[in-house]
Amino acid sequence: MAYSSQIIIHSKKLRSVPKLLRQASAVRWFSEDVQSSIVKEDEIWKIKGCGYQSSQEGDLQNLVNFNNRPHFLQCKRGLSMMTMTSIGNPFSSSSPTNSKRGFASDSGLPPHQEIGMPSLSPTMTEGNIARWLKKEGEKISPGEVLCEVETDKATVEMECMEEGYLAKIICGDGEKEIKVGEVIAITVEDEEDIAKFKDYKPTSSNADAGAAAAKESSGPSPPKKEVEEPVRSPESKTVKQSPPAPAGDRIFASPLARKLAEENNVPLSSIKGTGPEGSIVKADIEDYMASRGKESTTAPKAKDAAGAPLDYSDLPHTQIRKITASRLLFSKQTIPHYYLTVDTCVDKLMDLRKQLNALQEASGGKRLSVNDLVIKAAALALRKVPQCNSSWTDNYIRQYHNVNINVAVQTDNGLFVPVIRDADKKGLSSISDEVKKLAQRARENSLKPEDYEGGTFTVSNLGGPFGIKQFCAIINPPQSGILAVGSAEKRVIPGSGAEEFKFASFMSVTLSCDHRVIDGAIGADWLKAFKGYIENPESMLL
């Protein structure tokens, strides 16, 4: 009975251990074949796989040692010692910036930090360096902007997370297609260590480790793969340098070589690098261009059907255009689209807009557009028919309680869809101001992630600015609906008398629906509600 009471007392102490460990921001490191856990009172300490269970007086002493030694636990049956190490890296997996701490090694490098390409949007897999705002050797402080990164959505500023010096820029201005997690810069704590990184180049293992860290931050991965990958990758990339890299693999080239190749439309995948570790340098590009010039003198030029040479230009893809293309392809291939079209009379809407714009001009405000009224009507219709404000998952349909409307904006860089949050709760003046500001940021390529993420429904208007009568838009996943708005046109309609006619303006709108979420009757119900707000716009002000 005495032993039993002592065991129960110590088991209660053990229950508080996980909480203490979390408060101390510590983690426990286990040996490869041993894993510990705290369980029921009659099974106080058990090591999985070893069948170790405390039931004797000597084992009880181990439990006492555990409570008295917060930093080490040592068992008497050949178990490995477990050490608790605090977490102090500001660039953790929760941070958008991927980096890891380096230490002095046989190469003589001092302690340093490798800054990886950050993941700045949910769909980002690679990015471009637009420009560096800090130069090599400059001091950096937390909160200062290091560089501008061109993501799949916009150009975003990457801030520094801790104090130090920018010792080496690995990927210079204009460097393209840098995968998330790849090393782009080196920072050090002491200024005298900068010169030691003048000729520093990240190895292939460093790049693979950065990519693996990016994968770990997005989700859990099998433990076996974490062990095998660092061992396998250095050999496979350092031994075989002669053949060209296969499509989809990372091609190592200097920034100057990449810029020269891009200006002259030279495919890097067809060039054998002669630089360090098989990387492509400027001389390789020049040699390839010289040999291609000799071949072009004898090769026949492409001709059209009439025999004349074809004249064309190859325009490189922007990041936003590439990701838009992949998402729209995914949408059309995986989402069962169907379309519902209705004509709405907009005479009363135009009269109300005219009255409101007169009030806006008198008060110094900006004029309202038809699209502002359409956004408001769509938001109110979503609140009235919430089934359309939903998205599909494999296990459930997620119905949103916020009505966030994405608005399609065309720019020189591609299509952007900034979001108007809680559009059903905002006034027309607030919606108009937000649309204008976000559209300007989109054209300047300066949208931030919070400006385009979190939308639940999309409105695309090609009628007002382009005069398109009617069209069918592609759903923006994971949303389940998008409204395509055409232009308003005057039509002759029957009057009250037998031979009486009158004119009225009608606007065609088409709702694209995900049939997994929105059934035909639900989509028709939403369009009915939308048409009611458009044809009786005073009801939107109630």
Secondary structure, 3 states (H helix, E strand, C coil): CHHHHHHHHHHHHHHCHHHHHHHCCEEECCCCCCEEEECCHHHCEEEECCCEECCCHHHHHHHHHHHHCCCEECCCCCCCCEEEEECCCCCCCCCCCCEEEECCCCCCCCCEEEEECCCCCCCCCEEEEEEECCCCCCEECCCCEEEEEECCCCEEEEECCCCEEEEEECCCCCCCCEECCCEEEEEECCHHHHHHHCCCCCCHHHHHHHHHHHHHHHCCCCHHHHHHHHHHHHHHHHHCCCCCCCCCCCCCECHHHHHHHHHCCCCHHHCCCCCHHHCECHHHHHHHHHHHHHHHHHCCCCECCCCCECCCCCCCCCHHHHHHHHHHHHHHHHCCEEEEEEEEECHHHHHHHHHHHHHHHHCCCCCCCHHHHHHHHHHHHHHHCHHHCEEECCCCEEECCCCCEEECEEECCEEECCEECCHHHCCHHHHHHHHHHHHHHHHCCCCCHHHHCCCCEEEEECCCCCCCCCCCCCCCCCECEEEEEEEEEEEEEECCCCCCEEEEEEEEEEEEEECCCCCHHHHHHHHHHHHHHHHCHHHHHC
